[in-house]
Amino acid sequence: MNYREPLSQRAVAISISTSPDMALLGLGPEHLDDAMTEVARHLLAMGARLLYGGDLREHGFSRLLFELVARHRRDADLGDERVGVSNYLAWPVHAHLSADRLIELSNALKGSAEVLCMGPDGTVVLPEARGPATTAPATDKEWADGLTAMRMAVRSASDARIVLGGTVEGFKGRMPGVAEEALLSLENEQPLFLLGGFGGCTFDIAVELGLTPNTGPNRSWLGRGRFSGFSVDSLRNGLTANENKALVATAHIDQAVALVLRGFLRQEKIAGN
């Protein structure tokens, strides 16, 4: 019988963006980077595949994941050739990139990660079949439709989601990205982990779910009220209510990682019985 990594059949979506609360919490941008790095590293070591919907900006989270998976290859089962990181580019995020540039990037990542270009309807489009790059600006509706379609595709391709941070201003789309991705998970009963110790949109979602009192800024953002119909039971992540409250409260990444892995392993144990 071949040995199987504990999470080798799991695809985990990661939702993250800069949090407006970092300075207030006595934290810097590097703490958010470190948090995602440690979560991702442990998941890869247990065989999970990671899915992320982001752009390709320098020093962005996509680049951080590419560097991470290049150093810490996914511990896959024997014969499993799937890459460790799949980065989804929404239309029109990739519209200004040439097919040659996208193919060059894909070749550089081969074996460890992949870049998937999405069409306006959320289906994968090959770079060479996409058409020429364009500099024409997209409309607000094109951005909203394209981002939602990409996020729905990631939700369908993943088994669970981890969210942390999250900007609530200056975003494109129908609501903050972290919020829309978390909402899709909740609406589809997908396991969801809220790492609220870094503030931002994730913390606001935790407030709406009754996991923590609102000790931060009293923010209003598009879509926030849609979370009030959910509770801690909606997370379905293998953790108890108290463990989820601890996950929301902690900025200690070792504790957060331990809780996330505990939830995943409990789910695997239940699935195996």
C-alpha positions, 0 to 999 in steps of 0.5 A: 500500500502506497503512503499518502500525504494527509492532505494530498487530495485537498485543494485549498484556496487562499484569500489575502490582501493588505489589511488597513489595521496592521499599524493599529495592531502594532504589525507591519506588512512583513507579518502578513507575508510571514503568516501566509508563507507559514500557512502555505508552507505547512499545507504544501508539506502535507500534500495540499495544492494551493489556489490563489486568485491574484495579479502578477505585481512585483512583490505581490502575494502571487510572487510570494507563493511562486517563490515559496513553492519553488523552495518548498515543493509540494509533498505529493503522493507517488505518481501525482504530478499536479503542481503545488500552486495554481494562480488564477488571473481574472479577466481583465487582469491579464488583458494587457499581458502579451501571450509571449509573456504569459507563456514565458512565465508558465515555462519558468514555473513549470513543475511547481506552479501554473498561471491560469488565464480566465475568460470573462465567463470564468473558463480557462483561456490559453494565452495563444488563443486569447487574442492580442494584448490590449491597453484599453481600460475595462469598465467597472462592470467588466471588472466586477463580472470578470472577478466574480467569474474567476472567484466562482471558478476558484471556489469550484476547484477548491475544497476549503478556503483560508482568509486573512487580512483584506482591504475594504477600500479602493477595490474593484468588483462588487465587494472587497475581494476577500469578502466575496471569496469568503461569501462564496465559501459560506454560501456553498458550505465550503470549509472556511478558516478566518485568520482574524488576528491581522484585522481588515476584512477578515476581522469584520467578517468574524464580527458579523459571524459573532466570533468576536466583539467589534474592537476595531474601526466601525467600518461599512463596506459593500456586502458586509451585511450579507454575512449576518445570516451566517454563524460559527457553525457555517464555517464547517472547518473541523474546529470547535467554536472556541477554537475558531474564536482563538483563530480569529483572535491570534496574530501568533502565526504558530498558533494560527497554523496549528489551529488550521492544521488541526481543523484539516486533520479532523476533517480528514479523520471524519472523512476516513471513518 
